[in-house]
Amino acid sequence: MDSWKQRISIIKIGGIGPAVVATTQEYDGTSFTAGGDLNTARGAAFATGTQNDALFYGGTTGSNSTATENYNGSTWTTSSATLGTARRYIAGFGSSTQAVAAG
């Protein structure tokens, strides 16, 4: 396996098809596999962290959302820490315990 593939750890979270979705897919450098579903389906949100310790916030359920969820590599947990203003198509940076949302 190429050395760059050994370092890749990606999760695809939520999304917008004809409707918002709650799925999580984890990438291991070769293929995607199903992960735990979000508690609140939404798309156009932002995620930060790692495949085993992630934060997913904002987005749209059809309306802008303040929702925040934490991921432990298998299960999403709804956080009591929500965005102060509901928003979608946001950007950010940080970790699963300290993050900045902008936009």
All heavy atoms as an XYZ file, in Angstrom:
734
protein
N       0.843     -1.178      0.000
C       0.000      0.000      0.000
C       0.884      1.236      0.000
O       1.892      1.285      0.688
C      -0.910     -0.039      1.231
C      -1.793      1.166      1.350
S      -2.864      1.178      2.819
C      -3.932     -0.189      2.462
N       0.495      2.258     -0.757
C       1.241      3.514     -0.784
C       1.290      4.128      0.612
O       0.320      4.079      1.352
C       0.579      4.512     -1.727
C       0.617      4.049     -3.179
O       1.479      3.218     -3.506
O      -0.220      4.511     -3.968
N       2.411      4.746      0.971
C       2.558      5.298      2.317
C       1.537      6.397      2.601
O       1.080      6.536      3.723
C       3.968      5.810      2.531
O       4.246      6.850      1.630
N       1.154      7.196      1.612
C       0.162      8.248      1.864
C      -1.182      7.651      2.212
O      -1.925      8.203      3.005
C       0.048      9.217      0.695
C      -0.556      8.640     -0.550
C       0.108      8.028     -1.573
C      -1.941      8.586     -0.896
N      -0.773      7.602     -2.534
C      -2.051      7.933     -2.140
C      -3.110      9.017     -0.270
C      -3.263      7.714     -2.766
C      -4.315      8.802     -0.920
C      -4.370      8.157     -2.139
N      -1.527      6.502      1.656
C      -2.801      5.859      1.973
C      -2.833      5.361      3.409
O      -3.882      5.302      4.021
C      -3.074      4.690      1.023
C      -3.466      5.121     -0.363
C      -3.822      3.923     -1.202
C      -4.247      4.321     -2.590
N      -4.581      3.162     -3.400
N      -1.699      5.001      3.969
C      -1.651      4.533      5.341
C      -1.945      5.645      6.328
O      -2.341      5.387      7.447
C      -0.288      3.908      5.634
C      -0.058      2.631      4.854
C       1.356      2.132      4.983
O       2.225      2.809      5.508
N       1.597      0.935      4.492
N      -1.781      6.890      5.937
C      -2.020      8.021      6.829
C      -3.425      8.587      6.702
O      -3.826      9.418      7.500
C      -1.000      9.113      6.537
C       0.419      8.712      6.860
C       1.370      9.884      6.711
N       1.294     10.556      5.440
C       2.062     10.289      4.391
N       2.952      9.343      4.442
N       1.942     10.972      3.281
N      -4.185      8.172      5.723
C      -5.502      8.754      5.485
C      -6.529      8.191      6.449
O      -6.620      7.000      6.647
C      -5.962      8.504      4.037
C      -5.097      9.296      3.090
C      -7.426      8.867      3.854
C      -5.420      9.075      1.641
N      -7.297      9.090      7.036
C      -8.402      8.722      7.906
C      -9.508      9.726      7.632
O      -9.413     10.880      8.023
C      -7.950      8.786      9.362
O      -9.012      8.490     10.216
N     -10.525      9.306      6.928
C     -11.582     10.208      6.481
C     -12.929      9.664      6.928
O     -13.163      8.468      6.895
C     -11.595     10.319      4.941
C     -10.270     10.878      4.437
C     -12.770     11.155      4.455
C     -10.125     10.809      2.939
N     -13.826     10.567      7.324
C     -15.216     10.161      7.488
C     -16.086     11.113      6.687
O     -15.851     12.310      6.638
C     -15.674     10.083      8.961
C     -15.479     11.383      9.721
C     -14.994      8.959      9.678
C     -15.989     11.336     11.143
N     -17.078     10.546      6.009
C     -18.071     11.319      5.266
C     -19.315     11.305      6.127
O     -19.791     10.247      6.525
C     -18.342     10.691      3.912
C     -19.379     11.454      3.119
C     -20.235     10.459      2.346
C     -21.478     11.069      1.805
N     -22.571     11.163      2.743
N     -19.826     12.475      6.451
C     -20.924     12.592      7.403
C     -22.084     13.342      6.765
O     -21.907     14.421      6.213
C     -20.477     13.368      8.653
C     -19.180     12.789      9.204
C     -21.572     13.371      9.699
C     -18.427     13.730     10.106
N     -23.291     12.794      6.920
C     -24.482     13.479      6.438
C     -24.426     13.778      4.958
O     -23.663     13.168      4.214
N     -25.237     14.707      4.527
C     -25.242     15.115      3.132
C     -26.634     15.481      2.671
O     -27.615     15.339      3.392
N     -26.695     15.972      1.443
C     -27.966     16.369      0.848
C     -28.085     15.663     -0.489
O     -27.267     15.858     -1.367
C     -28.039     17.899      0.645
C     -27.829     18.626      1.969
C     -29.367     18.290      0.011
C     -27.704     20.127      1.826
N     -29.064     14.794     -0.627
C     -29.389     14.142     -1.900
C     -30.668     14.800     -2.338
O     -30.729     16.023     -2.413
N     -31.719     14.027     -2.530
C     -32.998     14.710     -2.626
C     -33.463     15.140     -1.234
O     -34.287     16.013     -1.083
C     -33.931     13.668     -3.229
C     -33.205     12.375     -3.212
C     -31.772     12.647     -2.918
N     -32.890     14.528     -0.185
C     -33.217     14.875      1.204
C     -31.922     14.805      2.013
O     -30.939     14.219      1.587
C     -34.231     13.884      1.759
N     -31.926     15.411      3.223
C     -30.741     15.310      4.077
C     -30.624     13.885      4.594
O     -31.618     13.176      4.724
C     -30.785     16.328      5.246
C     -30.694     17.743      4.719
C     -32.011     16.142      6.105
N     -29.399     13.454      4.862
C     -29.172     12.082      5.318
C     -28.388     12.078      6.625
O     -27.727     13.048      6.971
C     -28.432     11.241      4.255
C     -29.274     11.086      3.003
C     -27.086     11.851      3.912
N     -28.456     10.943      7.347
C     -27.806     10.800      8.648
C     -26.624      9.849      8.615
O     -26.039      9.547      9.635
C     -28.827     10.303      9.671
N     -26.243      9.371      7.441
C     -25.217      8.331      7.353
C     -23.811      8.849      7.601
O     -23.505     10.013      7.370
C     -25.249      7.654      5.974
O     -25.048      8.653      4.972
C     -26.558      6.948      5.730
N     -22.960      7.947      8.082
C     -21.533      8.195      8.247
C     -20.806      7.092      7.501
O     -21.172      5.924      7.607
C     -21.131      8.138      9.734
O     -21.832      9.151     10.434
C     -19.642      8.340      9.920
N     -19.799      7.456      6.727
C     -18.971      6.469      6.039
C     -17.520      6.736      6.399
O     -17.066      7.882      6.365
C     -19.175      6.545      4.524
C     -20.573      6.177      4.107
C     -20.750      6.259      2.606
O     -19.928      6.791      1.884
N     -21.847      5.713      2.134
N     -16.791      5.690      6.764
C     -15.394      5.802      7.163
C     -14.495      5.252      6.064
O     -14.784      4.201      5.501
C     -15.165      5.042      8.462
C     -16.048      5.558      9.590
C     -15.923      4.746     10.861
O     -15.141      3.778     10.892
O     -16.612      5.096     11.832
N     -13.419      5.967      5.765
C     -12.477      5.577      4.714
C     -11.172      5.120      5.350
O     -10.601      5.818      6.195
C     -12.221      6.763      3.785
C     -11.354      6.450      2.601
C     -11.812      5.641      1.573
C     -10.070      6.965      2.510
C     -11.011      5.358      0.468
C      -9.265      6.694      1.407
C      -9.740      5.895      0.400
O      -8.956      5.610     -0.683
N     -10.671      3.971      4.956
C      -9.455      3.406      5.534
C      -8.250      3.477      4.608
O      -7.233      2.831      4.848
C      -9.686      1.966      5.956
C     -10.015      1.043      4.787
O      -9.949      1.477      3.608
O     -10.349     -0.128      5.047
N      -8.341      4.246      3.534
C      -7.257      4.341      2.568
C      -7.514      3.503      1.333
O      -6.855      3.662      0.319
N      -8.489      2.600      1.419
C      -8.830      1.732      0.301
C     -10.312      1.798     -0.047
O     -10.680      1.903     -1.201
C      -8.474      0.261      0.624
O      -7.088      0.197      0.944
C      -8.754     -0.650     -0.552
N     -11.178      1.749      0.976
C     -12.612      1.720      0.712
C     -13.388      2.376      1.853
O     -12.868      2.573      2.948
C     -13.082      0.279      0.532
O     -12.823     -0.462      1.714
N     -14.641      2.700      1.558
C     -15.543      3.258      2.555
C     -16.372      2.145      3.178
O     -16.806      1.227      2.488
C     -16.494      4.272      1.914
C     -15.869      5.609      1.654
C     -15.290      5.891      0.429
C     -15.863      6.586      2.630
C     -14.717      7.134      0.180
C     -15.286      7.824      2.390
C     -14.725      8.095      1.161
N     -16.614      2.242      4.498
C     -17.523      1.330      5.199
C     -18.483      2.164      6.032
O     -18.173      3.301      6.400
C     -16.766      0.349      6.113
O     -15.980      1.102      7.044
C     -15.872     -0.585      5.321
N     -19.635      1.593      6.346
C     -20.652      2.303      7.116
C     -20.202      2.509      8.554
O     -19.624      1.620      9.178
C     -21.964      1.532      7.089
N     -20.459      3.708      9.071
C     -20.238      4.031     10.482
C     -21.583      4.284     11.132
O     -22.627      4.011     10.545
N     -21.586      4.832     12.333
C     -22.836      5.121     13.033
C     -23.585      6.283     12.407
O     -22.979      7.216     11.894
N     -24.902      6.223     12.457
C     -25.738      7.298     11.909
C     -25.823      8.491     12.867
O     -25.831      8.321     14.098
C     -27.161      6.801     11.645
C     -27.255      5.922     10.418
O     -26.266      5.834      9.654
O     -28.317      5.312     10.220
N     -25.902      9.694     12.294
C     -26.151     10.898     13.083
C     -27.485     10.779     13.798
O     -28.401     10.091     13.319
C     -26.200     12.125     12.172
C     -24.911     12.586     11.523
C     -25.215     13.546     10.378
C     -24.017     13.242     12.557
N     -27.649     11.474     14.912
C     -28.943     11.532     15.589
C     -29.900     12.461     14.849
O     -31.103     12.228     14.838
C     -28.768     11.997     17.038
C     -28.011     10.973     17.851
O     -28.431      9.835     17.967
N     -26.881     11.367     18.386
N     -29.348     13.529     14.239
C     -30.145     14.477     13.461
C     -29.583     14.529     12.050
O     -28.451     14.990     11.848
C     -30.078     15.892     14.083
O     -30.525     15.822     15.440
C     -30.930     16.874     13.302
N     -30.336     14.028     11.080
C     -29.896     14.047      9.683
C     -29.747     15.487      9.223
O     -30.622     16.317      9.461
C     -30.906     13.315      8.812
N     -28.622     15.789      8.593
C     -28.427     17.120      8.034
C     -27.246     17.136      7.072
O     -26.427     16.247      7.057
C     -28.261     18.180      9.122
C     -27.180     17.944     10.116
C     -27.434     18.848     11.346
N     -26.287     18.901     12.202
C     -25.975     17.983     13.103
N     -26.718     16.920     13.240
N     -24.912     18.118     13.858
N     -27.201     18.164      6.269
C     -26.131     18.366      5.310
C     -25.638     19.786      5.424
O     -26.176     20.596      6.181
N     -24.607     20.124      4.652
C     -24.019     21.468      4.606
C     -23.532     21.915      5.981
O     -23.619     23.078      6.337
C     -25.023     22.471      4.027
N     -23.008     20.980      6.766
C     -22.483     21.261      8.101
C     -20.955     21.203      8.064
O     -20.366     21.049      7.003
C     -23.035     20.244      9.096
N     -20.333     21.296      9.226
C     -18.877     21.220      9.304
C     -18.471     20.167     10.317
O     -19.133     19.976     11.330
C     -18.275     22.570      9.693
C     -16.784     22.580      9.566
C     -16.187     22.746      8.328
C     -15.977     22.362     10.670
C     -14.806     22.714      8.190
C     -14.599     22.335     10.539
C     -14.012     22.511      9.301
N     -17.369     19.486     10.049
C     -16.839     18.485     10.970
C     -15.363     18.752     11.219
O     -14.659     19.279     10.363
C     -17.012     17.086     10.390
N     -14.901     18.389     12.392
C     -13.496     18.478     12.745
C     -13.161     17.329     13.684
O     -14.056     16.721     14.262
C     -13.176     19.855     13.376
O     -11.778     20.007     13.513
C     -13.852     20.033     14.709
N     -11.901     17.018     13.805
C     -11.477     15.926     14.678
C     -10.893     14.785     13.878
O     -10.344     14.979     12.799
N     -11.019     13.573     14.422
C     -10.481     12.377     13.788
C     -11.590     11.357     13.580
O     -12.710     11.542     14.045
C      -9.377     11.739     14.648
O      -9.973     11.231     15.856
C      -8.278     12.728     14.988
N     -11.237     10.267     12.930
C     -12.220      9.233     12.644
C     -12.781      8.595     13.914
O     -13.887      8.074     13.903
C     -11.584      8.159     11.758
C     -12.570      7.256     11.079
C     -11.902      6.393     10.025
O     -10.749      6.037     10.138
N     -12.640      6.065      8.995
N     -12.042      8.651     15.003
C     -12.500      8.060     16.260
C     -12.849      9.088     17.328
O     -13.140      8.724     18.465
C     -11.429      7.104     16.810
C     -11.243      5.919     15.895
O     -12.207      5.294     15.485
N     -10.004      5.629     15.564
N     -12.830     10.369     16.965
C     -13.102     11.429     17.927
C     -13.440     12.700     17.149
O     -12.583     13.569     16.963
C     -11.883     11.644     18.820
C     -12.157     12.591     19.976
O     -13.335     12.824     20.302
O     -11.172     13.098     20.546
N     -14.677     12.815     16.677
C     -15.055     13.910     15.780
C     -16.184     14.759     16.357
O     -16.925     14.329     17.242
C     -15.488     13.346     14.429
N     -16.301     15.955     15.807
C     -17.343     16.908     16.156
C     -18.008     17.342     14.855
O     -17.331     17.655     13.881
C     -16.705     18.115     16.851
C     -17.606     19.228     17.348
C     -18.434     18.729     18.531
C     -16.756     20.420     17.781
N     -19.335     17.342     14.820
C     -20.105     17.712     13.634
C     -21.123     18.757     14.071
O     -21.887     18.526     15.010
C     -20.806     16.465     13.079
C     -21.490     16.643     11.753
C     -20.774     16.898     10.600
C     -22.866     16.507     11.646
C     -21.400     17.029      9.365
C     -23.507     16.633     10.422
C     -22.774     16.890      9.290
N     -21.131     19.930     13.418
C     -22.009     20.988     13.912
C     -22.608     21.815     12.791
O     -22.070     21.908     11.700
C     -21.288     21.884     14.917
C     -19.930     22.403     14.517
C     -19.801     23.635     13.898
C     -18.786     21.673     14.771
C     -18.554     24.134     13.549
C     -17.526     22.161     14.435
C     -17.424     23.394     13.824
O     -16.183     23.877     13.484
N     -23.769     22.424     13.125
C     -24.480     23.254     12.168
C     -25.117     22.446     11.065
O     -25.442     21.284     11.231
N     -25.300     23.098      9.914
C     -25.877     22.438      8.757
C     -27.333     22.774      8.571
O     -27.857     23.723      9.145
N     -27.979     21.954      7.754
C     -29.393     22.166      7.476
C     -30.167     20.864      7.557
O     -29.678     19.823      7.142
C     -29.609     22.828      6.097
O     -31.016     23.042      5.895
C     -29.072     21.991      4.955
N     -31.350     20.956      8.117
C     -32.303     19.848      8.147
C     -33.451     20.163      7.186
O     -34.440     19.478      7.161
C     -32.878     19.668      9.564
O     -33.539     20.885      9.939
C     -31.813     19.338     10.577
N     -33.294     21.216      6.445
C     -34.330     21.876      5.662
C     -34.390     23.318      6.138
O     -34.702     24.241      5.407
N     -34.031     23.506      7.418
C     -33.818     24.813      8.043
C     -32.424     24.805      8.645
O     -31.898     23.742      8.984
C     -34.840     25.046      9.161
O     -36.146     25.057      8.654
N     -31.831     25.973      8.811
C     -30.509     26.038      9.429
C     -30.549     25.432     10.822
O     -31.548     25.544     11.530
C     -30.015     27.477      9.492
C     -29.666     28.028      8.134
O     -29.675     27.326      7.132
N     -29.365     29.309      8.088
N     -29.432     24.807     11.234
C     -29.387     24.059     12.491
C     -28.302     24.583     13.430
O     -27.257     25.045     12.982
C     -29.111     22.589     12.183
O     -28.946     21.845     13.358
N     -28.557     24.477     14.736
C     -27.552     24.767     15.759
C     -26.981     23.470     16.331
O     -26.102     23.504     17.187
C     -28.152     25.568     16.935
O     -29.167     24.778     17.557
C     -28.713     26.902     16.480
N     -27.452     22.320     15.875
C     -27.100     21.016     16.454
C     -25.603     20.734     16.404
O     -24.917     21.078     15.447
C     -27.851     19.906     15.742
N     -25.118     20.089     17.453
C     -23.740     19.625     17.550
C     -23.757     18.179     18.021
O     -24.496     17.831     18.941
C     -22.937     20.479     18.558
O     -22.965     21.840     18.135
C     -21.509     20.009     18.674
N     -22.947     17.324     17.376
C     -22.840     15.927     17.777
C     -21.383     15.520     17.861
O     -20.545     16.021     17.122
C     -23.584     15.011     16.797
C     -25.086     15.268     16.770
C     -25.853     14.276     15.920
O     -25.552     13.061     15.989
O     -26.749     14.716     15.185
N     -21.078     14.610     18.787
C     -19.742     14.053     18.980
C     -19.739     12.601     18.520
O     -20.706     11.882     18.744
C     -19.345     14.097     20.459
C     -19.343     15.499     21.003
O     -20.334     15.943     21.532
N     -18.241     16.188     20.862
N     -18.622     12.164     17.906
C     -18.482     10.798     17.380
C     -17.300     10.111     18.055
O     -16.218     10.697     18.164
C     -18.258     10.853     15.872
C     -18.346      9.539     15.152
C     -19.508      8.784     15.176
C     -17.278      9.065     14.402
C     -19.609      7.586     14.474
C     -17.370      7.875     13.688
C     -18.538      7.140     13.730
O     -18.623      5.957     13.038
N     -17.495      8.878     18.500
C     -16.420      8.136     19.160
C     -15.860      7.012     18.287
O     -15.167      6.135     18.769
C     -16.901      7.571     20.492
C     -18.005      6.543     20.331
O     -18.335      6.115     19.228
N     -18.608      6.153     21.443
N     -16.186      7.036     17.007
C     -15.735      5.995     16.095
C     -16.808      4.979     15.782
O     -16.670      4.183     14.854
N     -17.908      5.014     16.543
C     -19.020      4.107     16.263
C     -20.383      4.734     16.514
O     -21.345      4.393     15.855
C     -18.882      2.806     17.065
O     -18.904      3.081     18.448
N     -20.470      5.660     17.469
C     -21.759      6.232     17.862
C     -21.691      7.752     17.942
O     -20.719      8.308     18.460
C     -22.168      5.697     19.252
O     -22.176      4.286     19.219
C     -23.545      6.201     19.650
N     -22.730      8.417     17.427
C     -22.875      9.865     17.559
C     -23.690     10.163     18.816
O     -24.684      9.518     19.083
C     -23.597     10.453     16.348
C     -22.752     10.474     15.128
C     -22.773      9.565     14.105
C     -21.761     11.439     14.784
N     -21.842      9.908     13.155
C     -21.212     11.053     13.540
C     -21.271     12.584     15.399
C     -20.206     11.781     12.909
C     -20.268     13.309     14.776
C     -19.753     12.909     13.544
N     -23.268     11.174     19.578
C     -23.981     11.615     20.773
C     -24.318     13.087     20.601
O     -23.451     13.893     20.256
C     -23.100     11.445     22.030
O     -22.692     10.087     22.122
C     -23.844     11.854     23.278
N     -25.579     13.449     20.847
C     -25.987     14.845     20.756
C     -25.363     15.624     21.910
O     -25.437     15.212     23.063
C     -27.520     14.965     20.797
O     -28.053     14.222     19.699
C     -27.974     16.404     20.695
N     -24.735     16.731     21.580
C     -24.068     17.570     22.576
C     -24.999     18.670     23.059
O     -25.823     19.181     22.297
C     -22.827     18.204     21.948
O     -22.250     19.128     22.841
N     -24.852     19.043     24.315
C     -25.625     20.182     24.835
C     -25.015     21.506     24.371
O     -25.656     22.545     24.438
C     -25.676     20.136     26.360
O     -24.373     20.182     26.885
N     -23.783     21.466     23.873
C     -23.119     22.662     23.340
C     -23.567     22.857     21.896
O     -23.200     22.085     21.017
C     -21.610     22.496     23.405
N     -24.387     23.848     21.649
C     -24.885     24.115     20.304
C     -24.337     25.440     19.798
O     -23.840     26.256     20.577
C     -26.428     24.164     20.287
O     -26.856     25.205     21.164
C     -27.027     22.842     20.733
N     -24.435     25.651     18.489
C     -24.031     26.937     17.922
C     -24.944     28.043     18.442
O     -26.144     27.822     18.630
C     -24.121     26.890     16.395
C     -23.123     25.995     15.676
C     -23.463     25.923     14.192
C     -21.702     26.477     15.879
N     -24.400     29.218     18.650
C     -25.200     30.356     19.106
C     -26.178     30.834     18.050
O     -27.244     31.358     18.364
N     -25.833     30.646     16.779
C     -26.682     31.038     15.651
C     -26.770     29.863     14.696
O     -25.750     29.316     14.294
C     -26.082     32.248     14.906
O     -25.919     33.330     15.827
C     -26.953     32.682     13.745
N     -27.988     29.481     14.344
C     -28.177     28.391     13.378
C     -27.558     28.801     12.051
O     -27.786     29.905     11.574
C     -29.659     28.092     13.210
N     -26.752     27.887     11.462
C     -26.115     28.216     10.187
C     -25.768     26.956      9.408
O     -25.638     25.883      9.961
C     -24.895     29.095     10.383
C     -23.878     28.520     11.316
C     -22.718     29.460     11.559
N     -23.083     30.495     12.488
C     -22.439     31.625     12.642
N     -21.396     31.905     11.922
N     -22.819     32.513     13.517
N     -25.622     27.139      8.113
C     -25.199     26.066      7.215
C     -24.098     26.606      6.315
O     -23.854     27.813      6.307
C     -26.364     25.539      6.388
C     -26.953     26.594      5.480
C     -28.120     26.054      4.707
N     -28.813     27.163      4.087
C     -29.902     27.046      3.402
N     -30.445     25.869      3.222
N     -30.473     28.091      2.876
N     -23.450     25.708      5.568
C     -22.306     26.070      4.710
C     -21.272     26.875      5.489
O     -20.824     27.925      5.060
C     -22.765     26.849      3.465
C     -23.711     26.076      2.594
C     -25.017     26.495      2.402
C     -23.297     24.891      1.984
C     -25.892     25.764      1.614
C     -24.165     24.163      1.194
C     -25.459     24.606      1.020
O     -26.311     23.885      0.243
N     -20.919     26.367      6.664
C     -19.947     27.057      7.492
C     -18.565     26.427      7.316
O     -18.424     25.341      6.770
C     -20.356     27.030      8.980
C     -20.501     25.585      9.489
C     -21.626     27.795      9.195
C     -20.842     25.484     10.955
N     -17.588     27.119      7.780
C     -16.217     26.605      7.800
C     -15.752     26.617      9.244
O     -16.388     27.217     10.112
C     -15.319     27.479      6.949
N     -14.668     25.959      9.500
C     -14.147     25.945     10.859
C     -12.835     25.212     10.925
O     -12.303     24.749      9.922
N     -12.329     25.089     12.142
C     -11.106     24.332     12.377
C     -11.059     23.983     13.857
O     -11.810     24.516     14.660
C      -9.864     25.136     11.972
C      -9.702     26.432     12.713
C      -8.992     26.485     13.904
C     -10.272     27.596     12.213
C      -8.851     27.677     14.583
C     -10.122     28.809     12.892
C      -9.408     28.838     14.079
N     -10.187     23.067     14.201
C     -10.002     22.692     15.586
C     -10.009     21.193     15.778
O      -9.721     20.427     14.858
N     -10.350     20.788     16.985
C     -10.410     19.374     17.341
C     -11.818     19.048     17.830
O     -12.695     19.901     17.771
C      -9.402     19.087     18.459
O      -9.811     19.739     19.666
N     -12.012     17.859     18.336
C     -13.335     17.499     18.825
C     -13.657     18.167     20.150
O     -14.806     18.198     20.580
C     -13.451     15.984     18.972
O     -12.557     15.539     19.966
N     -12.662     18.735     20.819
C     -12.904     19.399     22.108
C     -12.759     20.918     22.063
O     -13.229     21.597     22.966
C     -11.943     18.844     23.186
O     -10.593     19.053     22.765
C     -12.197     17.372     23.426
N     -12.131     21.436     21.006
C     -11.988     22.880     20.837
C     -12.091     23.197     19.353
O     -11.241     22.779     18.566
C     -10.637     23.371     21.348
C     -10.454     23.207     22.833
C      -9.120     23.742     23.298
O      -8.141     23.702     22.561
N      -9.083     24.247     24.510
N     -13.145     23.905     18.984
C     -13.365     24.190     17.567
C     -13.860     25.611     17.364
O     -14.454     26.199     18.265
C     -14.372     23.196     16.982
N     -13.622     26.130     16.178
C     -14.093     27.461     15.778
C     -14.976     27.292     14.553
O     -14.613     26.579     13.603
C     -12.904     28.382     15.427
C     -13.396     29.700     14.850
C     -12.035     28.608     16.651
N     -16.163     27.910     14.569
C     -17.057     27.920     13.410
C     -17.091     29.342     12.870
O     -17.172     30.294     13.623
C     -18.463     27.489     13.826
N     -17.031     29.467     11.538
C     -17.055     30.778     10.910
C     -17.912     30.746      9.666
O     -17.948     29.745      8.963
C     -15.643     31.214     10.535
N     -18.614     31.831      9.413
C     -19.396     31.921      8.190
C     -20.863     32.019      8.434
O     -21.370     31.856      9.478
